[in-house]
């Protein structure tokens, strides 16, 4: 992929990784002028769709991609999801519609950074976001459950969550012409006023999160109910759109990122040529070894069959280390299963 020109004034990849991944903070950034122009080119209306979540039109997605820096677009060279096998993710960009007076609730369970770009009238009031980090999601959801019987059923405000002991709650506003990045594993609520909103949304998986916590790329249980059932979601299905997601959307929200990370590291560790005499350095070997443990378990490859997301391939990963010219072996074991995956 050829490198595009630099975008003056836009945060660098390092700055974004520090803020969003390492510090776990959401970040709102003004879009480059070219991207703002793209958002105004294609006219879409709320009346042309029958669902609040649909694949984004390819025309606007392609133009927007060309108008943004490589380190925030989807499936660029530094995005681990670019290493997924063909067919593992059919749609990269979603179009989200938030109707007047409604809320958008989203929870990441796979260690992804989610980007949101808002289209519409620049004179419209900003969209309000409430972001809860991974460590405090369960407490935030518990507080929300207490209020579900209220007439509006709305999420607590940031001040109400803080008063209930939920820590590190972040609030932001997003205007038309801005991109908002949500940190991995965050629970986010976008509050809308009396104006309909349209967001273009996509995800990225960064090697930075694998370096800090390799297991963060795998879904980890966070909730256990009174019956001992464990879920990777702090948010119950009834509290989000997950239960009614189409197959493409489930696949987009839950890609096998651990596999993508493993494949990326394999590529990084491969010597330039058999005679180059180059072997992985200590940091690379340590990182790869730390990823092997969670990856050695069978990873489910999500695919679409008959309109349902099913596990059709199980991947068994193994590592051979003599470390001279070491290249991890990826062993693919083909199995068939009709069991839905989360």
C-alpha positions, 0 to 999 in steps of 0.5 A, a space after each residue: 500500500 503506497 504511503 500517502 502525504 502527511 496530514 499536518 495537525 493530525 495526531 501521530 500514530 504514536 500519540 493515538 496509541 499512547 492516549 487511546 490504547 495505553 492510557 485507555 482514553 477516548 479521543 475526539 479529533 478534527 478531521 482533515 479538510 479533505 475528509 470533511 469535504 467527502 462527508 458532504 459529497 454523498 447525500 444519504 437520508 434516514 428514510 433510505 434504510 430499514 435498519 439503524 445499522 447497515 453496511 456503509 455505501 462503498 462509494 463514501 467508504 472508499 473516498 473517506 479512506 483516501 482522505 484520512 491518515 493510514 493510522 486511523 483507517 481500516 485494514 492499513 498495514 499496521 492494522 492486525 485485522 488486515 491479516 485475517 484470511 479472506 472471508 473472515 470479515 465481509 464488511 469493514 465500515 458500518 453506517 449507524 443511525 441514531 434516531 432523535 431522543 435515542 441512545 447508542 450503546 456499544 461494548 467492545 470485547 475483543 481489544 479493538 479501537 473503534 472509530 466513529 465519524 459523524 456526518 450531517 449538518 454542521 450547525 447541529 448540536 454535538 453528540 454526547 458520549 459517556 465512556 466507561 473503561 474495562 475495569 468498571 464496566 460491570 459496576 456501570 451496568 449494575 447501576 444501569 440495571 437499577 434504573 431500567 424500570 424508570 419511565 425513560 430507561 436511560 443510562 445514568 449520567 456521568 455524575 450519577 455513575 461517579 456518585 455510585 462509585 463507578 470510577 474513571 468515567 469519561 465524557 466527550 462531545 463529538 461534532 460533525 467533522 470530527 472522528 472519535 476513537 474509543 479505547 479497547 474493551 470500553 463500554 460507550 453510550 452516545 446520547 442523542 438530542 432531538 436531531 437524528 444522527 449518522 455515524 460511519 464506524 469501523 475498527 482496528 486492532 493495534 499491535 500496541 495492545 498485544 505488546 502490553 497485554 497479549 491476552 487482551 486480544 482474546 475475549 475474556 469472561 467478565 461476568 458470572 451470573 447466579 447460575 454460574 454462567 459466564 459471559 464476555 459481555 458486561 452488557 446484557 444482550 437486551 441492553 444493546 443491539 447485539 441480540 438482533 445483529 445481522 450476521 455481517 454485523 456480528 462478524 464485524 464486531 467480533 473478528 478473530 483478532 488473536 489470530 490476526 495478531 499471531 499472523 502479523 507477528 509471524 510475518 514480522 519474525 520471518 527473516 528476509 531470506 534463508 541466507 540473511 542470517 537474521 533471527 528475531 530479537 529478544 523483544 520479538 521472541 518474548 512477545 511471540 511466546 506470550 501470544 502463543 499460550 492464548 492462541 494455542 487454544 482452538 480459535 473459532 473462525 467466524 463465517 456466514 452460512 445461511 444468514 447465520 454466523 457459524 464456527 466452520 474452521 478451528 485453528 490450532 497454533 503451534 510454535 517451533 523454536 530453534 530461534 535461528 531463522 525461527 518461523 512459527 508454524 501455523 497448523 490449520 485443522 479444518 473442522 465443521 460445526 454449526 454452533 453459533 459463535 459469540 
